[in-house]
């Protein structure tokens, strides 16, 4: 395996762990904070996820400049990591 493939696998795994953590946090909040049963929390998960993503998109649209700066910083960090002199430090 090349280093590029290993980095892609790490990014994919990190995304999977983040998504799983988000799902568990949403279920935990429903069970403990909103006094729902575990079954009710799991049943309403898809609806809550769509609502949350919609709210995230609305906030990103309202704060266009902040979103653009954040995306630029992330892209710059990814681009700089591809430079061999920086990658091997």
mmCIF file of the C-alpha atoms, coordinates in Angstrom:
data_MODEL
# 
_entry.id   MODEL 
# 
loop_
_atom_site.group_PDB 
_atom_site.id 
_atom_site.type_symbol 
_atom_site.label_atom_id 
_atom_site.label_alt_id 
_atom_site.label_comp_id 
_atom_site.label_asym_id 
_atom_site.label_entity_id 
_atom_site.label_seq_id 
_atom_site.pdbx_PDB_ins_code 
_atom_site.Cartn_x 
_atom_site.Cartn_y 
_atom_site.Cartn_z 
_atom_site.occupancy 
_atom_site.B_iso_or_equiv 
_atom_site.pdbx_formal_charge 
_atom_site.auth_seq_id 
_atom_site.auth_comp_id 
_atom_site.auth_asym_id 
_atom_site.auth_atom_id 
_atom_site.pdbx_PDB_model_num 
ATOM 1  C CA . UNK A 1 1  ? 0.000   0.000  0.000  1.00 0.00 ? 1  UNK A CA 1 
ATOM 2  C CA . UNK A 1 2  ? 1.171   3.452  -0.772 1.00 0.00 ? 2  UNK A CA 1 
ATOM 3  C CA . UNK A 1 3  ? 1.251   6.294  1.729  1.00 0.00 ? 3  UNK A CA 1 
ATOM 4  C CA . UNK A 1 4  ? -1.548  8.027  -0.179 1.00 0.00 ? 4  UNK A CA 1 
ATOM 5  C CA . UNK A 1 5  ? -3.850  5.025  0.189  1.00 0.00 ? 5  UNK A CA 1 
ATOM 6  C CA . UNK A 1 6  ? -3.068  4.756  3.889  1.00 0.00 ? 6  UNK A CA 1 
ATOM 7  C CA . UNK A 1 7  ? -3.904  8.443  4.346  1.00 0.00 ? 7  UNK A CA 1 
ATOM 8  C CA . UNK A 1 8  ? -7.206  7.962  2.496  1.00 0.00 ? 8  UNK A CA 1 
ATOM 9  C CA . UNK A 1 9  ? -8.051  4.998  4.694  1.00 0.00 ? 9  UNK A CA 1 
ATOM 10 C CA . UNK A 1 10 ? -7.284  7.049  7.808  1.00 0.00 ? 10 UNK A CA 1 
ATOM 11 C CA . UNK A 1 11 ? -9.532  9.873  6.580  1.00 0.00 ? 11 UNK A CA 1 
ATOM 12 C CA . UNK A 1 12 ? -12.336 7.421  5.793  1.00 0.00 ? 12 UNK A CA 1 
ATOM 13 C CA . UNK A 1 13 ? -11.991 5.779  9.197  1.00 0.00 ? 13 UNK A CA 1 
ATOM 14 C CA . UNK A 1 14 ? -11.979 9.172  10.951 1.00 0.00 ? 14 UNK A CA 1 
ATOM 15 C CA . UNK A 1 15 ? -15.133 10.156 9.077  1.00 0.00 ? 15 UNK A CA 1 
ATOM 16 C CA . UNK A 1 16 ? -16.800 6.889  10.042 1.00 0.00 ? 16 UNK A CA 1 
ATOM 17 C CA . UNK A 1 17 ? -15.858 7.307  13.710 1.00 0.00 ? 17 UNK A CA 1 
ATOM 18 C CA . UNK A 1 18 ? -17.106 10.917 13.691 1.00 0.00 ? 18 UNK A CA 1 
ATOM 19 C CA . UNK A 1 19 ? -20.433 9.881  12.143 1.00 0.00 ? 19 UNK A CA 1 
ATOM 20 C CA . UNK A 1 20 ? -20.828 7.042  14.651 1.00 0.00 ? 20 UNK A CA 1 
ATOM 21 C CA . UNK A 1 21 ? -20.032 9.400  17.525 1.00 0.00 ? 21 UNK A CA 1 
ATOM 22 C CA . UNK A 1 22 ? -22.602 11.876 16.247 1.00 0.00 ? 22 UNK A CA 1 
ATOM 23 C CA . UNK A 1 23 ? -25.279 9.174  16.058 1.00 0.00 ? 23 UNK A CA 1 
ATOM 24 C CA . UNK A 1 24 ? -24.502 7.934  19.560 1.00 0.00 ? 24 UNK A CA 1 
ATOM 25 C CA . UNK A 1 25 ? -24.549 11.496 20.927 1.00 0.00 ? 25 UNK A CA 1 
ATOM 26 C CA . UNK A 1 26 ? -27.952 12.171 19.343 1.00 0.00 ? 26 UNK A CA 1 
ATOM 27 C CA . UNK A 1 27 ? -29.398 8.947  20.753 1.00 0.00 ? 27 UNK A CA 1 
ATOM 28 C CA . UNK A 1 28 ? -27.894 9.687  24.161 1.00 0.00 ? 28 UNK A CA 1 
ATOM 29 C CA . UNK A 1 29 ? -29.369 13.180 24.201 1.00 0.00 ? 29 UNK A CA 1 
ATOM 30 C CA . UNK A 1 30 ? -32.807 11.853 23.327 1.00 0.00 ? 30 UNK A CA 1 
ATOM 31 C CA . UNK A 1 31 ? -32.686 9.136  25.962 1.00 0.00 ? 31 UNK A CA 1 
ATOM 32 C CA . UNK A 1 32 ? -31.231 11.175 28.830 1.00 0.00 ? 32 UNK A CA 1 
ATOM 33 C CA . UNK A 1 33 ? -32.216 14.777 28.109 1.00 0.00 ? 33 UNK A CA 1 
ATOM 34 C CA . UNK A 1 34 ? -35.592 14.336 26.429 1.00 0.00 ? 34 UNK A CA 1 
ATOM 35 C CA . UNK A 1 35 ? -36.813 11.308 28.430 1.00 0.00 ? 35 UNK A CA 1 
ATOM 36 C CA . UNK A 1 36 ? -37.425 9.105  25.401 1.00 0.00 ? 36 UNK A CA 1 
ATOM 37 C CA . UNK A 1 37 ? -37.022 5.361  25.296 1.00 0.00 ? 37 UNK A CA 1 
ATOM 38 C CA . UNK A 1 38 ? -34.143 3.896  23.323 1.00 0.00 ? 38 UNK A CA 1 
ATOM 39 C CA . UNK A 1 39 ? -36.585 2.635  20.687 1.00 0.00 ? 39 UNK A CA 1 
ATOM 40 C CA . UNK A 1 40 ? -38.144 6.100  20.237 1.00 0.00 ? 40 UNK A CA 1 
ATOM 41 C CA . UNK A 1 41 ? -34.700 7.678  19.987 1.00 0.00 ? 41 UNK A CA 1 
ATOM 42 C CA . UNK A 1 42 ? -33.564 5.253  17.269 1.00 0.00 ? 42 UNK A CA 1 
ATOM 43 C CA . UNK A 1 43 ? -36.862 5.609  15.400 1.00 0.00 ? 43 UNK A CA 1 
ATOM 44 C CA . UNK A 1 44 ? -36.575 9.416  15.226 1.00 0.00 ? 44 UNK A CA 1 
ATOM 45 C CA . UNK A 1 45 ? -32.880 9.461  14.344 1.00 0.00 ? 45 UNK A CA 1 
ATOM 46 C CA . UNK A 1 46 ? -33.275 9.843  10.577 1.00 0.00 ? 46 UNK A CA 1 
ATOM 47 C CA . UNK A 1 47 ? -35.677 12.770 10.932 1.00 0.00 ? 47 UNK A CA 1 
ATOM 48 C CA . UNK A 1 48 ? -33.394 14.515 13.427 1.00 0.00 ? 48 UNK A CA 1 
ATOM 49 C CA . UNK A 1 49 ? -30.345 13.987 11.235 1.00 0.00 ? 49 UNK A CA 1 
ATOM 50 C CA . UNK A 1 50 ? -32.066 15.599 8.242  1.00 0.00 ? 50 UNK A CA 1 
ATOM 51 C CA . UNK A 1 51 ? -33.184 18.518 10.429 1.00 0.00 ? 51 UNK A CA 1 
ATOM 52 C CA . UNK A 1 52 ? -29.667 18.954 11.801 1.00 0.00 ? 52 UNK A CA 1 
ATOM 53 C CA . UNK A 1 53 ? -28.085 18.919 8.335  1.00 0.00 ? 53 UNK A CA 1 
ATOM 54 C CA . UNK A 1 54 ? -30.661 21.444 7.143  1.00 0.00 ? 54 UNK A CA 1 
ATOM 55 C CA . UNK A 1 55 ? -29.874 23.754 10.034 1.00 0.00 ? 55 UNK A CA 1 
ATOM 56 C CA . UNK A 1 56 ? -26.159 23.369 9.331  1.00 0.00 ? 56 UNK A CA 1 
ATOM 57 C CA . UNK A 1 57 ? -26.696 24.354 5.678  1.00 0.00 ? 57 UNK A CA 1 
ATOM 58 C CA . UNK A 1 58 ? -28.795 27.370 6.694  1.00 0.00 ? 58 UNK A CA 1 
ATOM 59 C CA . UNK A 1 59 ? -26.091 28.532 9.122  1.00 0.00 ? 59 UNK A CA 1 
ATOM 60 C CA . UNK A 1 60 ? -23.391 28.021 6.477  1.00 0.00 ? 60 UNK A CA 1 
ATOM 61 C CA . UNK A 1 61 ? -25.436 30.119 4.044  1.00 0.00 ? 61 UNK A CA 1 
ATOM 62 C CA . UNK A 1 62 ? -26.066 32.877 6.605  1.00 0.00 ? 62 UNK A CA 1 
ATOM 63 C CA . UNK A 1 63 ? -22.379 33.054 7.549  1.00 0.00 ? 63 UNK A CA 1 
ATOM 64 C CA . UNK A 1 64 ? -20.944 32.787 4.044  1.00 0.00 ? 64 UNK A CA 1 
ATOM 65 C CA . UNK A 1 65 ? -17.705 34.609 4.845  1.00 0.00 ? 65 UNK A CA 1 
ATOM 66 C CA . UNK A 1 66 ? -16.905 32.460 7.882  1.00 0.00 ? 66 UNK A CA 1 
ATOM 67 C CA . UNK A 1 67 ? -17.731 29.317 5.905  1.00 0.00 ? 67 UNK A CA 1 
ATOM 68 C CA . UNK A 1 68 ? -15.493 30.428 3.028  1.00 0.00 ? 68 UNK A CA 1 
ATOM 69 C CA . UNK A 1 69 ? -12.607 31.179 5.414  1.00 0.00 ? 69 UNK A CA 1 
ATOM 70 C CA . UNK A 1 70 ? -13.025 27.782 7.109  1.00 0.00 ? 70 UNK A CA 1 
ATOM 71 C CA . UNK A 1 71 ? -13.045 25.948 3.772  1.00 0.00 ? 71 UNK A CA 1 
ATOM 72 C CA . UNK A 1 72 ? -10.002 27.938 2.615  1.00 0.00 ? 72 UNK A CA 1 
ATOM 73 C CA . UNK A 1 73 ? -8.079  27.035 5.786  1.00 0.00 ? 73 UNK A CA 1 
ATOM 74 C CA . UNK A 1 74 ? -8.937  23.341 5.448  1.00 0.00 ? 74 UNK A CA 1 
ATOM 75 C CA . UNK A 1 75 ? -7.990  23.285 1.756  1.00 0.00 ? 75 UNK A CA 1 
ATOM 76 C CA . UNK A 1 76 ? -4.732  25.131 2.482  1.00 0.00 ? 76 UNK A CA 1 
ATOM 77 C CA . UNK A 1 77 ? -3.851  22.617 5.192  1.00 0.00 ? 77 UNK A CA 1 
ATOM 78 C CA . UNK A 1 78 ? -4.557  19.718 2.836  1.00 0.00 ? 78 UNK A CA 1 
ATOM 79 C CA . UNK A 1 79 ? -2.547  21.365 0.045  1.00 0.00 ? 79 UNK A CA 1 
ATOM 80 C CA . UNK A 1 80 ? 0.447   22.094 2.298  1.00 0.00 ? 80 UNK A CA 1 
ATOM 81 C CA . UNK A 1 81 ? 0.495   18.504 3.541  1.00 0.00 ? 81 UNK A CA 1 
ATOM 82 C CA . UNK A 1 82 ? 1.069   17.381 -0.057 1.00 0.00 ? 82 UNK A CA 1 
ATOM 83 C CA . UNK A 1 83 ? 4.391   19.285 -0.265 1.00 0.00 ? 83 UNK A CA 1 
ATOM 84 C CA . UNK A 1 84 ? 7.173   16.719 0.239  1.00 0.00 ? 84 UNK A CA 1 
ATOM 85 C CA . UNK A 1 85 ? 9.374   18.962 2.421  1.00 0.00 ? 85 UNK A CA 1 
ATOM 86 C CA . UNK A 1 86 ? 6.494   19.644 4.804  1.00 0.00 ? 86 UNK A CA 1 
ATOM 87 C CA . UNK A 1 87 ? 5.181   16.077 4.756  1.00 0.00 ? 87 UNK A CA 1 
ATOM 88 C CA . UNK A 1 88 ? 8.476   14.573 6.006  1.00 0.00 ? 88 UNK A CA 1 
ATOM 89 C CA . UNK A 1 89 ? 9.026   16.941 8.935  1.00 0.00 ? 89 UNK A CA 1 
# 
